[in-house]
Amino acid sequence: MHNTYMYILIAATVTYVIRVLPLTLIQKPIQNRFIKSFLYYVPYVTLAAMTFPAIVEATQSPIAGIAALILGIIFSYVGLGLFPVACICCLSVFIIEMFVH
């Protein structure tokens, strides 16, 4: 039998332990440059690992997803903000999928 409440309890416990354990174990400021750098970039790497596969798989055609990814990188590198880049990417997927399918 699947008990949904048990799954929620386990997920909440794991999330709580992951957040509280560093607070209780690490009492002093972190001095190691490598560890500080590692902890600084962990959220970005995690977001990238979750986002990049979804960009290609969320579209009907992987070509549209890859094209939107490339356009998003180019326009964000040029200096556009999040909203304009997201609009350009969505529009590019819409246009490319009209011609591919």
C-alpha positions as CSV (number, residue, x, y, z in Angstrom):
1,M,0.0,0.0,0.0
2,H,1.1,3.5,-0.8
3,N,0.8,5.9,2.1
4,T,0.9,9.5,0.8
5,Y,1.2,11.0,4.3
6,M,4.3,8.8,5.0
7,Y,5.9,10.1,1.8
8,I,5.2,13.7,2.7
9,L,6.6,13.1,6.2
10,I,9.8,11.5,4.9
11,A,10.3,14.4,2.3
12,A,9.7,17.0,5.0
13,T,12.1,15.3,7.4
14,V,14.9,15.0,4.8
15,T,14.4,18.6,3.8
16,Y,14.5,19.7,7.4
17,V,17.6,17.7,8.2
18,I,19.5,19.0,5.1
19,R,18.8,22.6,6.2
20,V,19.4,22.2,10.0
21,L,22.4,19.9,10.0
22,P,24.9,22.4,8.7
23,L,23.6,25.0,11.2
24,T,24.3,22.6,14.1
25,L,27.5,21.1,12.9
26,I,29.3,24.2,11.6
27,Q,29.9,26.7,14.4
28,K,32.7,28.8,13.0
29,P,32.8,30.8,9.7
30,I,34.2,28.7,6.8
31,Q,37.7,29.8,6.0
32,N,38.6,27.3,3.2
33,R,38.4,29.1,-0.1
34,F,37.6,25.9,-2.0
35,I,34.6,25.0,0.2
36,K,33.3,28.6,0.1
37,S,33.5,28.6,-3.7
38,F,31.9,25.2,-3.9
39,L,29.0,26.4,-1.6
40,Y,28.6,29.6,-3.6
41,Y,28.1,27.8,-6.9
42,V,26.0,24.8,-5.8
43,P,22.6,26.6,-6.3
44,Y,23.6,27.7,-9.9
45,V,24.8,24.2,-10.8
46,T,21.6,22.6,-9.4
47,L,19.4,25.0,-11.3
48,A,21.3,24.4,-14.5
49,A,21.2,20.6,-14.1
50,M,17.4,20.8,-13.7
51,T,16.7,23.4,-16.3
52,F,18.9,22.5,-19.3
53,P,17.4,19.0,-20.0
54,A,13.9,20.4,-19.6
55,I,14.5,23.1,-22.1
56,V,15.1,20.6,-24.9
57,E,12.5,18.0,-23.7
58,A,9.7,20.4,-23.0
59,T,9.1,21.3,-26.7
60,Q,7.6,19.1,-29.3
61,S,10.8,19.3,-31.4
62,P,14.2,19.2,-29.8
63,I,15.4,21.5,-32.5
64,A,13.1,24.3,-31.2
65,G,14.4,23.8,-27.6
66,I,18.1,23.9,-28.7
67,A,17.5,27.0,-30.8
68,A,15.7,28.7,-27.9
69,L,18.6,27.7,-25.6
70,I,21.2,29.2,-28.0
71,L,19.1,32.4,-28.5
72,G,18.7,32.7,-24.7
73,I,22.4,32.4,-24.1
74,I,23.2,35.0,-26.9
75,F,20.6,37.6,-25.7
76,S,21.5,37.2,-22.0
77,Y,25.2,37.5,-22.9
78,V,24.4,40.8,-24.7
79,G,22.8,42.1,-21.5
80,L,19.1,41.7,-21.8
81,G,17.2,40.9,-18.7
82,L,15.3,37.8,-17.7
83,F,11.9,38.8,-19.0
84,P,13.0,39.9,-22.5
85,V,15.1,36.8,-22.9
86,A,12.3,34.5,-21.8
87,C,9.9,36.2,-24.3
88,I,12.4,35.8,-27.1
89,C,12.9,32.2,-26.3
90,C,9.2,31.5,-26.1
91,L,8.6,33.3,-29.4
92,S,11.4,31.4,-31.1
93,V,10.0,28.0,-30.0
94,F,6.6,29.1,-31.2
95,I,7.9,30.1,-34.6
96,I,10.2,27.2,-35.1
97,E,7.6,24.6,-34.1
98,M,5.1,26.2,-36.7
99,F,7.6,25.3,-39.4
100,V,8.9,22.0,-38.1
101,H,5.4,20.4,-37.5
